[in-house]
Amino acid sequence: MQSQQPLIVGEFARSLDDRYRLSVPNEMMELLAPEAKECVLVKERRGCLSLWNPESWKTRWEAGVELIRQKVQMGRLDMQLSRVQQFGRLLSSRFRVIPVAQRSRIVIPEGFREFLGVEPGAEVMIVGAAVCIEIWHPEHWRSYLERRMPRFPKLYQLLSQ
């Protein structure tokens, strides 16, 4: 994360339309990818997707994927072939580059809708996660907050030291 990149924060309730279109708050999209025509949509955990700046995503994943590719080519992962296959399957379906339309509108693609667990017209929570924007199924978001919020003071203290 670049030191001059502002943190993306905030929590907004939004509704999907009948074609799974979603308007991301402009103030969040401006911080994530100013003037971007596309973002990377990522499956994070059941009931949660994230939006990433394409350059940030590329930087985040390129080095690790390249290292794994090199290990495969050198035969260093021959005894872990099933894990390499599992990695390939999950990587293949984990993210997709999606267009960002006017007014910061995106479409949640097939496969990602089911992972998020929403229907057309459903409400979702859009949450700033410091370095990305997350899209949550409301029940999963409430559950996450119930589990994690009591730990916030300790997390804040740990990260701010």
C-alpha positions in Angstrom: 0.0 0.0 0.0 1.4 3.4 -1.0 1.9 5.8 1.9 0.0 8.6 0.2 -3.0 6.5 -0.7 -5.9 7.5 1.6 -7.8 4.9 3.5 -11.2 3.9 2.1 -13.7 3.9 4.9 -17.5 4.2 5.2 -20.5 2.0 5.4 -23.5 2.3 3.0 -26.6 0.3 2.3 -27.5 0.0 -1.4 -29.9 -2.1 -3.4 -29.2 -4.2 -6.5 -31.5 -3.5 -9.4 -33.2 -6.3 -11.4 -30.0 -6.8 -13.5 -27.6 -7.0 -10.6 -26.3 -3.5 -11.2 -25.0 -1.6 -8.1 -24.1 2.0 -7.6 -20.9 2.3 -5.5 -20.7 5.5 -3.6 -18.7 8.0 -5.7 -16.6 9.1 -2.8 -15.4 5.5 -2.3 -14.8 4.9 -6.0 -12.8 8.1 -6.4 -10.4 6.9 -3.7 -10.2 3.4 -5.1 -9.7 4.1 -8.8 -10.1 7.8 -9.8 -11.2 8.0 -13.5 -10.9 4.2 -13.8 -12.9 2.4 -16.4 -12.6 -0.9 -14.7 -11.9 -2.6 -11.3 -11.1 -6.1 -10.2 -14.0 -7.9 -8.4 -12.8 -10.6 -6.0 -14.5 -13.4 -4.0 -13.2 -12.9 -0.5 -15.3 -15.0 1.8 -18.9 -16.4 1.6 -21.2 -13.4 1.5 -18.4 -10.9 0.7 -16.9 -9.6 -2.5 -14.2 -6.9 -2.8 -13.4 -4.3 -5.4 -9.8 -3.5 -6.1 -7.9 -0.9 -8.1 -6.5 -2.9 -11.1 -2.9 -1.8 -10.5 -3.0 -2.6 -6.8 -4.5 -6.0 -7.5 -1.9 -6.8 -10.1 0.9 -5.8 -7.8 -0.6 -7.8 -4.9 -0.9 -11.0 -6.9 1.7 -11.0 -9.6 4.8 -11.7 -7.5 3.2 -14.7 -5.7 1.7 -16.2 -8.8 5.0 -15.9 -10.6 6.8 -17.6 -7.7 4.4 -20.5 -7.9 4.7 -20.7 -11.7 8.5 -20.9 -11.3 8.3 -23.6 -8.7 6.0 -25.7 -11.0 8.4 -25.3 -13.9 11.4 -26.3 -11.8 9.5 -29.4 -10.5 9.6 -28.2 -6.9 5.9 -28.8 -6.5 5.6 -32.2 -8.2 4.7 -33.8 -4.9 2.0 -31.3 -4.3 0.2 -31.5 -7.6 -3.3 -31.7 -6.1 -2.6 -28.5 -4.2 -1.3 -26.8 -7.3 -4.5 -27.9 -9.1 -6.6 -26.6 -6.3 -4.8 -23.3 -6.4 -5.3 -23.0 -10.2 -9.1 -23.8 -9.8 -9.6 -21.2 -7.1 -7.4 -18.6 -8.8 -9.4 -19.1 -12.1 -12.7 -18.4 -10.4 -11.6 -16.0 -7.7 -11.5 -12.7 -9.6 -12.7 -10.9 -12.7 -12.0 -7.5 -14.2 -15.3 -5.7 -14.5 -16.2 -2.4 -16.2 -17.1 0.7 -14.1 -19.9 2.7 -15.8 -21.0 6.2 -15.2 -22.0 7.1 -11.7 -19.7 4.4 -10.4 -22.1 1.6 -11.4 -21.0 -2.0 -11.7 -22.7 -5.2 -12.5 -22.2 -8.2 -10.2 -21.5 -11.1 -12.7 -22.9 -14.6 -12.6 -20.9 -16.8 -10.3 -20.2 -13.8 -8.0 -23.9 -13.3 -7.3 -24.3 -16.8 -6.0 -21.1 -16.4 -3.9 -22.5 -13.1 -2.4 -25.9 -14.9 -1.9 -28.2 -12.2 -3.2 -31.1 -11.9 -5.5 -32.1 -9.0 -7.8 -33.5 -6.1 -5.7 -31.7 -7.2 -2.6 -30.0 -4.9 -0.3 -26.2 -5.1 0.2 -23.7 -3.3 2.4 -20.8 -1.5 0.8 -18.0 -1.1 3.2 -14.6 0.6 3.0 -11.9 -1.9 4.0 -9.0 0.6 4.0 -7.3 -0.7 0.8 -10.4 -1.9 -1.1 -14.2 -1.7 -1.2 -16.2 -4.7 0.1 -19.7 -5.7 -0.9 -21.4 -7.7 1.8 -24.6 -9.7 2.1 -26.2 -7.8 5.1 -26.6 -10.9 7.3 -22.9 -11.9 6.8 -21.9 -8.3 7.5 -23.8 -8.2 10.8 -22.3 -11.5 11.8 -18.8 -10.3 11.0 -19.3 -7.1 13.1 -20.7 -9.0 16.0 -17.6 -11.3 16.0 -15.0 -8.7 15.3 -16.1 -5.3 16.8 -15.2 -6.3 20.4 -11.6 -6.8 19.1 -11.4 -3.4 17.4 -9.7 -1.5 20.2 -6.9 -4.1 20.4 -6.5 -4.1 16.6 -6.4 -0.3 16.5 -3.7 -0.3 19.2 -1.7 -3.0 17.5 -1.7 -1.2 14.1 -1.2 2.3 15.4 1.9 1.6 17.5 
